[in-house]
Amino acid sequence: MKKFKKSFVLTLFAVVLGIVVLAGCGNSGSSSSSSSESGSSSSGKTKITWALWDIDSSTYYKPLIKAFEKENPNIDVEMLDLGSTDYMTVLGTQLSGGDNNIDVASIKDMPGYASLVSKNQLEPLSKLAKNVDLDSYGGLVYQIKVNKEFYALPFRNDIYVMYYNKDLFDAAGVDYPKNGITWDEYNTLVQEVSKKATKAKGSQVYGGHYHTWRSQVQLYGILNGKNTLVSDDYSFLQPYYETVLAQQKAGYVQDYSALKTSSLSYSAAFYQNNVATMVMGSWFIPTLETAMSSGQSEKFNWGIATMPVPKGVDDGTTAGTITSLAINANSKKKKAAYKFVEFVTGKKGASIIAKTGTMPAIQTTDVIESIASTDGFPSDAASKEALSVKKTYLELPYSKNVAEVDTILNDAHDNIMSGNASIKDELKNASDQVKALK
């Protein structure tokens, strides 16, 4: 019996050893046939993971990947949806500790970008992108440089434009807003169309609409190129707050505190057919087109004009926000990851994004034509012309303290618009707080 047990154990050991050896040989063979970068699948393809948000509601993700994989058959792209709520915080957590499961990451905002750069979690791109024409992004890359280095390339540039309800202007007997309208002219327009359309329709019509975001007021102050929202003196914002509060007090626009209490979204406000104008990002174009076709919005004729600018500022100047792509500094597949970044942020990617009605970072004549050709886009030439911009200023430029500045500005905006503090005092308070960060 003892001999049988001993023989059985030796036989079992030999079998297990044989399996281990074969497995080792198999691994060796797989490694030798894989690509030069780690992370290749059994088919020999390199798989890269793209961190992003809102897969189901973003129409350009899948077409971008399909076109890229067709052009690069040895690379597979897998999407990782981190959700839109606190996306940048979740991404930062994912990349911490040297995690290399993510290769390409969408960058949603400047505070998040600054945080990742400060923690050395993003790969420098200047050498990888040495053949890229940075000027094709309209100066945006230069606004996100950190000590002459940049860590992302833009693939979306959502510019601000003015949406307007043609039917309400017709009811008021007021001419449609023209491209190149100034801030002072816009103030007059808001008052005029509100008074006349309200009288004509017999119900309240708002000449303009300011959502509760601070950008809705503060962005006008940076369009002259002399000021940014990372500053130690915010007195330049005072005239814009004075104008908006006066409009609010007179009832030409909806009350800020009421909007916050009701949590009314800007889209729902515009859908109700009682708002004549609204300055909002170009991301609203496909949303509005869909809402009109689906019945989510009341039916009315609408158009687009350029964002109002301060007197003396050149036509074609606007503010904007970018969505960019970066590479995880700890990725083991940086070569493949950069190929994808280069494709999405380049002209081919821009063409694909534009076909969904979304504004890409590279804005060529073909891109504008593509967006203006989407179902539901206004047919007038002026609306298409409003999409062509010459200069875009980022809402927030890079700063190591940009997250803290963002919080300070949000608090100041809320206090001013709620009437909790005077404009002058609150802007002085914000200036002092930013100074203290240095």
C-alpha positions, 0 to 999 in steps of 0.5 A: 500500500505504501509503495502504491502511494509513493508511486502515485505521488511520483506519477502525479508530480511528473504530470504536474511538472509536465503541465508547468513546463508546457505552460512555460513554453506556451507563454514564451512562444506568445511573448516572442510573437507579440508586439514590441509593447506589452499588453498584446492579445493572443491575436497579436493585437495591442489593446489600449484602454480609453478612459471617458464618460457617458458612452451611451449619450456621446455619439462620436466615441464608436465612430472614432474607434471604428475608423481608427481600428480600420486604419490601425488593424493591429490596435484594439481600443477598449472604452472605460466609462468612469461616469460624468459625476466627479469624472476627473476625481475618479480618473485621478484615483485610477491613475494613482499608485502607478496604475497602468490599466488606463492608456488614454484618458479624456481630460474634462476640465482645467482643474483636473488637468492641473492636478494630474500634471502636478502629480506626474500622472500624464505623459509629456507630449511635445516630443511625441507630437513634434510633427503636429501643427499646434497652430491648427488648434487655434492657440488652445495648446499654448493655453495649456502649456506647463513650463513650455511642455503640454500634456494633452491635445484637444479633440473638442473645442466647444465655443460659446454662441448665442442661440435665439428664438426667431419666432419670439423676435418676429412677434416682437417685431425686432430684427434678429441679432447679427454676428459681431454684436457687442455686449452693450448692443446685446443688453439693449436687445435683451430689454427690447425683445423682452418688452415687445414680445411680452406685450405681443404674446400676452405672457412673460417673455425673457429677452435673455437667459443666464444659467447659474454657472459663473461662466455665464457672466464672467466669460465676457470679461476675458474676451479682450485678451487683457484679462484672465479668470486666474487673476489677483484683481477681478474688478474688470468683471464689475460692469458685466455683473452690473448689467446682468443684475439690472436685467434681472431686477427689471425682469428681462431675465429669470432670477438667479436664486429662483433658478437655483431653487428650481434646478431648472436646466438651461436646455429646459428653459430654452425649450419652453419657448419663452426665452428669446436669447441664450449664450451657451456652448456649441455642445447644445447644437445636437442636443437642441436638434434632437429635442426639436425632432423628438418633441422634447422641446416646443416647436419654434424656429431658431438661429445662432449668432456669435457671442456678444463681445465687449466694445473694441474686441474683434469679430470672431472672438469667443470663449470656449472649453476644451476636451482633450486626450492625454496618455497615462504616464505609467502606460506600457503601450504609449506608442499605440496610445499616441497613435490613437491620440494623434488620430482623434485630435487630428483632422480625420478625427475632427471630420468624424466628430463634426458629422455628429454635430459636435464641434471638434478642436480643429475647425476647418471649413469642411468641419463647419459645413459638416455641422451646418449640414446636420438635420435640424440646423438653421438654414440661414447663412448667418447661423453657419457663419456664427460657427467660424471663430478667429480667436478662442479664450479658454474659460480657465487657463492653466495655473497650479492653483486653478482648482482653488481659483475655480472655487473662489470664483464660484463662491463670488458669483453665487454671493453676487447673483444672490444679493448676499454681497455687493459686486465691488466688495465681493470681487475685492474679496475674491481678488484677496483670496487669490493673492493669498494662494501665491 
